Amino acid sequence: MKPETWLPHVTVAAIVERDGRFLVVEEHTANGLRLNQPAGHLEAGETLLQAVIRETLEETAHPFAPEALVGMYMTHFERTGSEGVTAGVTYLRFTYCGTSGAPDAARALDPDIVRTLWLSADELRACPERHRTPLVMQCVDDYLAGRRFPLDFVQTHSVGPKR
């Protein structure tokens, strides 16, 4: 029997602040409606920066221009699948901060997204039970604390054809 390969889920998230308020999405999850930063999975062939730009646009209709890496976060969840088997899922999240332009009113949001909201840090802090994960507040707090790493902190190396 071949051993199962363990792989973390790599995700990206965007912190967008405007006038002391943060762009968040309200989305359908297995646990009901939850709040999250615009976020999603890295897709094959993408860089992390391409992924956060794409995910922010898909979830909010706002174009996103990353300016810095706020942090890298690893979280482990135990999940029970449809067959009643509990398995661990690990997420490695790269959170970027930056600016956004005006939303494209003609652009449809991802199907799981109910709406976008602009909430203050205090408003977010007041409803932790509505957060998709504890990382929602952790990323905002790190951003507010001034944590910034240059965009080239994470290097992307493309692999060409074998010679």
C-alpha positions in Angstrom: 0.0 0.0 0.0 1.4 3.4 -1.0 1.7 5.9 1.9 -0.6 8.9 1.7 1.2 12.1 0.8 0.6 15.0 3.2 0.3 18.4 1.7 -0.7 21.7 3.3 -3.3 23.9 1.6 -1.6 27.1 0.6 -3.9 30.2 0.8 -3.6 33.9 0.4 -5.5 36.8 2.0 -5.7 40.5 1.4 -5.8 43.3 4.1 -7.3 46.4 2.6 -7.8 49.4 4.9 -9.6 52.6 3.9 -10.4 55.3 6.4 -9.9 52.9 9.4 -12.2 50.3 8.0 -11.2 46.9 6.5 -12.6 45.2 3.4 -14.1 41.8 4.4 -16.4 39.3 2.8 -19.4 37.6 4.3 -19.4 34.1 2.9 -21.2 30.8 3.1 -19.2 28.1 4.8 -19.9 24.7 6.2 -20.4 26.4 9.6 -22.9 29.1 8.2 -22.2 32.7 7.2 -18.8 33.8 8.3 -16.6 36.9 7.9 -13.1 36.7 6.3 -10.6 38.8 4.5 -10.7 38.3 0.7 -8.9 35.0 0.5 -8.5 31.7 -1.3 -6.2 29.0 -2.6 -3.1 29.3 -4.6 -3.7 27.7 -8.0 -1.2 25.7 -10.1 1.2 28.0 -12.0 0.4 31.1 -10.0 2.7 33.2 -7.8 1.4 34.2 -4.4 1.0 37.8 -5.6 -1.0 36.7 -8.7 -3.2 34.6 -6.4 -4.0 37.4 -3.9 -4.8 39.8 -6.7 -7.0 37.2 -8.4 -8.8 36.1 -5.2 -9.5 39.7 -4.1 -11.0 40.6 -7.5 -13.1 37.4 -7.6 -14.4 37.8 -4.0 -14.9 41.6 -3.9 -14.8 42.9 -7.5 -12.1 45.3 -6.2 -8.8 45.4 -8.0 -6.0 44.9 -5.5 -2.4 46.2 -5.5 -0.2 44.4 -2.9 2.3 46.6 -1.1 3.7 44.3 1.6 3.5 40.9 3.2 1.9 41.1 6.6 2.7 37.6 7.7 2.7 33.9 7.1 0.4 31.8 9.2 0.0 28.1 9.7 -3.2 26.6 11.1 -4.3 23.1 11.7 -7.9 22.0 11.8 -9.5 18.7 12.6 -12.4 18.0 10.1 -14.9 15.2 10.0 -15.6 14.1 6.5 -18.8 12.8 5.0 -17.9 9.2 6.0 -17.4 10.2 9.6 -13.6 10.0 9.4 -11.7 12.8 11.2 -8.7 14.1 9.3 -6.3 17.0 9.9 -6.1 19.8 7.4 -3.2 22.2 7.5 -3.4 25.7 5.9 -0.4 27.8 5.2 -1.6 31.4 4.7 0.2 34.3 3.2 -1.4 37.6 4.1 -0.7 40.7 2.0 -1.7 44.3 2.6 -2.3 46.9 -0.1 -4.7 49.2 -1.8 -7.8 48.6 -3.8 -9.5 50.5 -6.6 -13.2 51.0 -7.0 -15.2 47.8 -7.4 -16.3 46.7 -10.9 -20.1 46.9 -10.5 -20.6 44.6 -13.5 -18.5 41.8 -12.0 -20.2 39.0 -10.3 -18.7 37.8 -7.0 -17.7 34.2 -6.3 -20.8 32.1 -5.6 -20.1 31.6 -1.9 -19.7 35.3 -1.3 -22.9 37.0 0.0 -21.6 40.6 0.2 -18.6 42.8 1.0 -18.4 44.9 4.1 -16.1 47.7 5.4 -15.7 47.1 9.2 -13.5 48.7 11.7 -11.1 46.7 13.8 -13.3 47.2 16.8 -16.4 45.9 14.9 -14.4 42.9 13.8 -13.1 42.3 17.4 -16.7 42.5 18.7 -17.8 39.4 16.7 -15.2 36.7 16.8 -17.8 34.0 16.5 -18.6 35.2 13.0 -14.9 34.9 11.8 -14.1 32.1 9.5 -10.9 31.5 11.4 -9.0 33.1 14.3 -6.6 34.4 11.6 -9.1 37.1 10.6 -8.4 39.1 13.7 -4.8 38.0 14.0 -4.0 39.4 10.5 -5.7 42.7 11.3 -3.9 43.0 14.6 -0.5 42.3 12.9 -1.3 44.8 10.2 -2.3 47.4 12.9 1.0 46.6 14.8 2.9 47.6 11.6 4.1 44.2 10.6 5.4 44.5 7.0 7.8 42.5 5.0 8.8 43.5 1.4 7.0 41.8 -1.4 10.3 40.1 -2.5 10.6 38.5 1.0 9.0 35.4 -0.7 10.9 34.5 -3.8 9.3 32.8 -6.8 11.6 30.7 -9.0 10.2 29.3 -12.2 11.4 26.0 -13.2 12.2 25.7 -16.9 12.4 22.5 -19.0 15.0 19.9 -18.0 18.3 20.2 -19.9 
